[in-house]
Amino acid sequence: MSGKRGLPPTPTAVLAARGSWRAKIRKKEPVAPSGTPTRPGWVSGEARKVWPKVVAALRDLGTLARTDGAALGRYCCLLVRWVKANAVLMEQGDVYEMLTKDRGVVFKARPEVEIVASLSTLLLRLEQEFGLTPSARARLAIEIVPVAAEQPFKSKIVG
């Protein structure tokens, strides 16, 4: 069996913001330099037009690092492919008729159905990595605020 099990580790900066003791014991976690990454040369066409919009959104969120260029480029390219495949489904529907010798007409799913589904999964993973989903943003910025005695801690989403 390959791959790592369990949830990915919480970044040390997030642990520190939460006031966790675990932030103090992590000494070797690398910190990515903040700033705008250089767009890879292989990001072209429509993906090139998507790039500045996604960069602006990530800059506003504060999750952008100069080392994110390749992952961000993949996201832009995948998003363009998803939009094109989804446009076919919107225009032509999810199924098409196919004539057979013995049964007459049967309905088959368009190839774009699987393409949209698989690209959606890939896009969601990248969106979560960049903090582009509500649950990902909640995990990125949680501040623990002390409250009443019956309720020792209350989570507050910052952002």
C-alpha positions, 0 to 999 in steps of 0.5 A, spaced: 500 500 500 502 506 498 501 513 500 501 516 507 495 515 512 491 519 516 490 527 515 495 531 513 499 535 518 497 542 520 502 547 519 506 550 524 503 557 523 496 555 524 498 551 530 501 557 533 495 561 532 491 556 535 496 557 541 497 549 541 504 547 544 505 542 538 507 549 535 513 550 540 516 543 538 516 543 531 523 546 529 524 544 522 518 545 518 520 549 512 517 556 511 515 558 503 517 565 501 511 569 500 509 573 494 507 572 487 510 566 483 512 566 476 507 563 471 510 557 468 512 557 461 507 551 459 501 555 462 498 558 455 492 560 452 485 560 456 489 558 462 494 564 462 488 568 462 485 564 469 492 565 472 492 573 474 484 572 477 487 566 481 493 569 483 489 575 486 484 571 490 490 567 493 493 574 495 487 576 498 487 570 502 494 570 504 495 563 502 500 565 496 507 563 496 513 564 491 514 556 490 506 555 488 507 556 481 507 549 478 501 547 483 497 554 481 499 552 473 496 545 474 490 548 477 489 553 471 490 548 466 485 543 469 480 549 470 480 551 463 479 543 461 473 542 466 470 549 463 470 546 456 468 539 458 462 542 462 460 546 456 459 540 452 455 537 457 451 543 458 449 544 451 449 537 449 446 533 455 450 527 459 447 522 454 447 520 447 443 515 443 447 510 439 444 505 434 445 498 435 444 492 431 440 488 435 437 493 440 435 499 436 437 505 440 441 505 447 443 511 451 450 512 453 454 517 457 458 522 454 465 521 455 465 528 458 461 526 464 467 522 466 472 528 464 468 533 468 468 528 474 475 526 474 477 534 473 472 536 479 476 531 484 483 534 482 481 541 482 478 540 489 484 537 492 488 543 489 483 548 491 483 545 498 491 546 498 490 553 496 484 554 501 479 556 496 474 552 499 470 554 506 472 548 510 479 549 507 479 556 510 476 554 516 482 549 517 487 555 515 485 560 520 482 558 527 483 562 533 481 559 540 478 564 544 477 562 552 470 563 554 465 561 560 467 555 565 462 550 562 465 551 556 473 552 556 474 553 549 470 556 543 473 556 536 472 562 532 473 562 524 478 568 523 478 571 516 
